[in-house]
Amino acid sequence: MKCMVLEEFNASLVLRERDTPTPGPGETILRVGAAGACRTDLKIWHGNHPATGNLPLVLGHEIAGEVVEVGKGVDTGIKGRHAVVFAYLSCGECSFCKAGHEPLCTHLKGQIGFNLDGGFAEYVKVPLTSLFFIRPEIPFEQAAILADAVATPYRALTSKIKIQAGETLAVIGAGGLGIHAVQIARAMGARVLAIDINGKALAVAQEMGAEKTLQITQEDPTEEMRDLSEGKGVDAVIESVGKPEMQSAGLHMLKVAGRFAAVGYNADRPFQVNSQALVSKELKIYGSRSCGRKDLQEVIDLVSSAKIKPFVAECHPLPEANVVLSQLEKGQTVGRFVLVP
């Protein structure tokens, strides 16, 4: 099979020919229909993501495809079915797994695309327990991004800040995560304000239901963002950029007892919090990492019922993986980029 392999950090992925993987007990082989690419892949590519495994490594944690082979103990009847991959090989038994926090699993066995070979390939080996089956009419290109670009903001909005109908949400960063946060919040009956430096991203956010948009023009956008909420403040903020100035400005936008969900992160630039505002306004700040199994299933159901439509900006053939990573690095994306073998 053909695959794009990371053999050296910060170097171009290399197109290689490898043997198609063989399933062991409880495992399946998925013919990859599409694999999403996101900024987390950049962190792995640079070698500065904490879950990054040893090289060589096939990237790609957003995967959809068709089951073509199964190992011992797996029902052969699932051959031919379409599925989305849940990247975390969680134990299902620890307190975090039982509470629906699988990314925090105490006995995590690995992460597909992080320290186990992922979907930038024609085939990928996946445990049966990591497959979420989807209707065949959902295009692989859209299905591939469900487990991250869609389910990550879904978890933040539903499990963390718990956005309600009639409330106002500020979405900071209208990229792959933010575009879907707009759709999810609108589907839940919330009013949405979208904020970004990219005018094209904001135009898409408006198409997806954002009531107001703001293109950032200042290094410190606090006043601009405060004006957007007309001085009233918003009920909640979801921030996917990970820049301290955007996080601080987002906190300033909140009403008393407002809720803030940090989805973006940056290891080199710490989140700055005004403790006086935090205490006096009784703000609630949440970190939100990826999604749980329940979140992914609920997202699949929403897409199946056409309440949310995954937004894919561009599809590229697998050998163009380096082109996609380069565009991600330059911030030239509006929505998700997808690789198709």
C-alpha positions as CSV (number, residue, x, y, z in Angstrom):
1,M,0.0,0.0,0.0
2,K,1.0,3.6,-0.4
3,C,1.4,5.8,2.6
4,M,2.9,9.2,3.6
5,V,5.5,8.6,6.3
6,L,7.1,11.1,8.8
7,E,10.7,9.8,8.9
8,E,12.3,13.0,10.4
9,F,10.7,15.8,12.4
10,N,10.2,19.0,10.4
11,A,11.1,17.2,7.2
12,S,8.7,16.5,4.3
13,L,6.6,13.3,4.6
14,V,7.9,10.6,2.3
15,L,5.7,8.6,-0.1
16,R,6.4,4.9,0.7
17,E,5.2,1.5,-0.4
18,R,4.5,-0.8,2.5
19,D,2.8,-4.1,3.0
20,T,-0.9,-3.8,3.8
21,P,-1.4,-4.4,7.5
22,T,-2.8,-7.7,8.8
23,P,-5.5,-7.7,11.5
24,G,-4.8,-9.4,14.8
25,P,-7.5,-10.6,17.3
26,G,-10.2,-8.0,17.7
27,E,-8.8,-5.8,14.9
28,T,-10.0,-4.6,11.6
29,I,-8.4,-3.3,8.4
30,L,-10.0,-0.1,7.0
31,R,-9.5,0.9,3.4
32,V,-9.1,4.7,3.9
33,G,-11.7,6.7,2.1
34,A,-10.4,10.0,3.4
35,A,-8.3,11.5,6.2
36,G,-8.5,15.0,7.6
37,A,-5.5,17.2,8.3
38,C,-5.4,19.7,11.1
39,R,-3.0,21.8,13.1
40,T,-2.5,19.0,15.6
41,D,-0.8,17.2,12.7
42,L,1.6,20.1,12.5
43,K,2.5,19.7,16.2
44,I,3.2,16.0,15.6
45,W,5.2,16.9,12.5
46,H,7.3,19.3,14.5
47,G,7.8,16.7,17.3
48,N,6.3,19.0,20.0
49,H,3.0,17.2,20.7
50,P,3.3,15.3,24.0
51,A,1.6,12.2,22.5
52,T,4.0,12.0,19.5
53,G,5.5,8.5,19.1
54,N,8.7,7.2,17.6
55,L,9.5,7.6,14.0
56,P,8.9,6.5,11.3
57,L,5.1,7.3,11.7
58,V,2.1,7.6,9.5
59,L,0.1,10.7,10.5
60,G,-3.6,11.1,10.3
61,H,-6.1,10.8,13.2
62,E,-9.2,11.9,11.4
63,I,-10.2,8.9,9.4
64,A,-13.2,7.4,7.6
65,G,-13.2,4.3,5.4
66,E,-14.6,0.9,4.6
67,V,-13.9,-2.3,6.5
68,V,-12.2,-4.8,4.2
69,E,-10.7,-7.4,6.6
70,V,-11.2,-8.5,10.2
71,G,-9.2,-10.5,12.7
72,K,-10.1,-13.3,15.0
73,G,-13.1,-12.7,17.1
74,V,-14.6,-10.0,14.9
75,D,-17.9,-10.6,13.0
76,T,-17.1,-11.0,9.3
77,G,-20.5,-9.4,8.6
78,I,-19.1,-5.9,9.2
79,K,-17.0,-6.2,6.0
80,G,-18.0,-3.6,3.6
81,R,-19.5,-1.3,6.2
82,H,-18.4,2.4,6.4
83,A,-16.9,3.7,9.6
84,V,-15.3,6.6,11.4
85,V,-12.3,6.1,13.6
86,F,-12.1,7.1,17.3
87,A,-8.3,7.7,17.6
88,Y,-8.0,7.0,21.4
89,L,-7.4,3.3,22.3
90,S,-9.0,3.7,25.7
91,C,-9.5,0.9,28.2
92,G,-13.2,1.4,28.9
93,E,-12.8,0.4,32.5
94,C,-11.1,3.3,34.4
95,S,-13.0,6.1,36.1
96,F,-12.4,8.5,33.2
97,C,-13.6,6.1,30.5
98,K,-16.7,5.3,32.6
99,A,-17.4,9.0,32.9
100,G,-17.1,9.6,29.2
101,H,-13.7,11.2,29.3
102,E,-11.8,8.6,27.2
103,P,-9.0,11.0,26.1
104,L,-8.0,11.1,29.8
105,C,-7.9,7.3,30.0
106,T,-5.6,6.0,32.8
107,H,-4.6,3.0,30.8
108,L,-4.5,4.5,27.3
109,K,-3.0,2.0,24.8
110,G,-2.2,4.5,22.2
111,Q,-3.5,7.1,19.8
112,I,-3.9,6.5,16.1
113,G,-2.0,9.0,14.1
114,F,0.0,10.2,17.1
115,N,2.0,7.2,18.2
116,L,0.3,4.5,16.1
117,D,0.2,4.6,12.3
118,G,-2.7,6.6,11.1
119,G,-4.8,7.5,8.0
120,F,-2.3,9.1,5.6
121,A,-2.3,5.8,3.9
122,E,-4.4,3.5,1.7
123,Y,-5.2,1.2,4.6
124,V,-5.0,1.4,8.4
125,K,-5.3,-1.1,11.2
126,V,-8.0,-0.2,13.8
127,P,-9.4,-2.1,16.8
128,L,-13.0,-3.0,16.4
129,T,-13.7,-0.9,19.5
130,S,-12.5,2.2,17.7
131,L,-14.9,1.9,14.8
132,F,-18.1,4.0,14.7
133,F,-20.3,2.9,11.8
134,I,-21.9,5.5,9.6
135,R,-24.5,5.5,6.8
136,P,-22.9,4.8,3.4
137,E,-24.5,8.0,1.9
138,I,-22.3,10.2,4.1
139,P,-19.3,11.0,1.9
140,F,-15.9,9.8,3.3
141,E,-14.6,13.3,2.9
142,Q,-17.2,14.7,5.3
143,A,-17.2,11.7,7.6
144,A,-13.4,11.8,8.1
145,I,-13.5,15.0,10.1
146,L,-16.3,14.1,12.4
147,A,-14.2,12.7,15.3
148,D,-12.2,15.9,15.6
149,A,-13.3,19.0,13.7
150,V,-16.9,18.5,14.6
151,A,-16.9,16.4,17.8
152,T,-14.3,18.5,19.6
153,P,-16.3,21.7,19.6
154,Y,-19.5,19.6,20.2
155,R,-18.0,18.3,23.4
156,A,-16.9,21.8,24.5
157,L,-20.3,23.3,23.9
158,T,-22.4,20.5,25.3
159,S,-20.4,19.0,28.1
160,K,-18.4,22.0,29.3
161,I,-20.1,25.3,28.8
162,K,-23.5,23.7,28.1
163,I,-24.7,26.4,25.8
164,Q,-28.5,26.9,25.9
165,A,-31.1,28.1,23.5
166,G,-31.4,31.9,23.5
167,E,-27.9,32.4,24.9
168,T,-25.1,34.3,23.1
169,L,-21.9,32.5,22.2
170,A,-18.7,34.1,20.9
171,V,-16.7,31.8,18.7
172,I,-13.1,32.9,18.6
173,G,-11.3,31.4,15.6
174,A,-13.5,30.5,12.6
175,G,-11.3,27.7,11.3
176,G,-11.9,23.9,11.2
177,L,-13.2,23.8,14.8
178,G,-14.9,27.2,14.9
179,I,-16.9,26.8,11.7
180,H,-18.5,23.7,13.3
181,A,-19.0,25.4,16.6
182,V,-21.1,28.0,14.9
183,Q,-23.3,25.3,13.3
184,I,-23.6,23.3,16.5
185,A,-24.6,26.4,18.6
186,R,-27.1,27.5,16.0
187,A,-28.6,24.0,16.0
188,M,-29.0,24.3,19.7
189,G,-30.8,27.7,19.4
190,A,-28.0,30.0,20.5
191,R,-27.0,33.3,19.0
192,V,-23.5,33.3,17.6
193,L,-20.8,36.0,17.2
194,A,-17.8,34.8,15.1
195,I,-14.3,36.4,15.5
196,D,-11.2,35.8,13.3
197,I,-8.4,37.5,11.4
198,N,-9.5,35.9,8.1
199,G,-12.3,37.6,6.3
200,K,-13.0,34.5,4.2
201,A,-13.4,32.4,7.3
202,L,-15.9,34.9,8.7
203,A,-17.9,34.9,5.4
204,V,-18.3,31.2,5.8
205,A,-19.2,31.6,9.5
206,Q,-21.9,34.0,8.5
207,E,-23.2,31.5,5.9
208,M,-23.3,28.9,8.7
209,G,-25.5,31.1,10.9
210,A,-23.2,33.6,12.7
211,E,-25.3,36.7,13.6
212,K,-22.4,39.0,13.7
213,T,-18.7,38.8,12.7
214,L,-15.6,40.6,13.6
215,Q,-12.3,40.6,11.6
216,I,-9.5,41.4,14.1
217,T,-7.5,44.4,13.1
218,Q,-5.6,45.1,16.3
219,E,-2.8,43.4,18.2
220,D,-4.9,43.6,21.4
221,P,-8.5,43.0,20.2
222,T,-10.1,43.5,23.7
223,E,-12.0,46.7,22.9
224,E,-13.1,45.5,19.4
225,M,-14.5,42.3,20.8
226,R,-16.2,44.1,23.7
227,D,-17.9,46.4,21.2
228,L,-19.1,43.4,19.2
229,S,-21.2,42.4,22.2
230,E,-22.4,46.0,22.5
231,G,-21.1,46.2,26.0
232,K,-23.5,43.6,27.3
233,G,-21.1,40.7,27.4
234,V,-21.8,37.2,26.1
235,D,-23.0,34.1,28.0
236,A,-20.2,31.9,26.7
237,V,-17.0,31.9,24.7
238,I,-15.3,29.0,22.8
239,E,-11.7,29.8,21.8
240,S,-9.8,27.6,19.4
241,V,-6.8,29.8,18.5
242,G,-4.7,29.3,21.6
243,K,-3.2,32.8,21.6
244,P,-3.0,34.5,25.0
245,E,-4.3,37.9,23.7
246,M,-7.3,36.2,22.1
247,Q,-8.0,34.2,25.3
248,S,-7.8,37.3,27.5
249,A,-10.0,39.3,25.2
250,G,-12.5,36.5,25.2
251,L,-12.6,36.5,29.0
252,H,-13.3,40.2,28.9
253,M,-16.3,39.6,26.6
254,L,-18.1,37.4,29.2
255,K,-21.0,38.5,31.3
256,V,-21.0,37.9,35.1
257,A,-20.9,34.1,35.6
258,G,-20.0,33.6,32.0
259,R,-18.4,30.4,30.8
260,F,-15.2,30.0,28.7
261,A,-14.0,26.9,26.9
262,A,-10.4,26.7,25.8
263,V,-10.1,24.3,22.9
264,G,-7.0,25.8,21.3
265,Y,-3.6,25.6,23.1
266,N,-0.1,26.8,22.9
267,A,2.7,25.2,25.0
268,D,5.0,28.2,24.5
269,R,2.6,31.1,25.4
270,P,0.7,30.6,28.7
271,F,-2.9,31.5,29.2
272,Q,-3.1,34.8,31.1
273,V,-6.0,35.2,33.5
274,N,-7.0,38.4,35.4
275,S,-7.7,36.8,38.9
276,Q,-9.7,39.8,40.0
277,A,-12.2,39.5,37.1
278,L,-12.2,35.7,37.6
279,V,-13.2,36.0,41.2
280,S,-15.4,39.1,41.2
281,K,-17.4,38.0,38.1
282,E,-17.3,34.3,39.1
283,L,-16.2,33.3,35.7
284,K,-16.0,29.6,34.8
285,I,-13.1,28.4,32.6
286,Y,-12.9,25.0,31.1
287,G,-10.2,23.1,29.2
288,S,-11.8,20.8,26.6
289,R,-9.8,18.1,25.0
290,S,-11.0,16.2,21.9
291,C,-14.2,14.2,22.4
292,G,-15.5,11.1,24.1
293,R,-17.3,8.1,22.5
294,K,-20.7,9.4,23.4
295,D,-19.9,12.8,21.8
296,L,-18.8,11.2,18.6
297,Q,-21.9,9.0,18.3
298,E,-24.2,12.1,18.9
299,V,-22.3,14.0,16.2
300,I,-22.8,11.1,13.8
301,D,-26.5,11.2,14.6
302,L,-26.7,15.0,14.0
303,V,-24.9,14.7,10.6
304,S,-27.1,11.7,9.7
305,S,-30.2,13.8,10.4
306,A,-28.7,16.8,8.4
307,K,-28.7,19.1,11.4
308,I,-24.9,19.7,10.9
309,K,-22.9,19.5,7.7
310,P,-19.2,18.9,8.0
311,F,-17.4,21.7,6.2
312,V,-14.5,20.5,4.0
313,A,-12.5,23.3,2.3
314,E,-10.4,21.2,-0.1
315,C,-9.7,17.6,-1.0
316,H,-6.2,16.6,-2.1
317,P,-4.7,13.3,-3.3
318,L,-2.6,11.5,-0.7
319,P,0.8,12.4,-2.3
320,E,0.0,16.1,-1.7
321,A,0.1,15.7,2.1
322,N,3.1,18.0,2.2
323,V,1.2,20.7,0.3
324,V,-1.6,20.5,2.8
325,L,0.8,20.7,5.8
326,S,2.4,23.7,4.2
327,Q,-0.9,25.5,3.8
328,L,-1.9,24.7,7.3
329,E,1.4,26.1,8.5
330,K,0.8,29.3,6.7
331,G,-2.8,29.6,8.0
332,Q,-4.3,29.4,4.5
333,T,-7.2,27.2,5.4
334,V,-10.9,27.9,5.9
335,G,-12.4,24.7,7.1
336,R,-10.7,21.3,7.0
337,F,-8.4,20.0,4.3
338,V,-8.8,16.3,3.5
339,L,-6.5,13.8,1.9
340,V,-7.9,11.1,-0.4
341,P,-5.9,8.0,-1.2
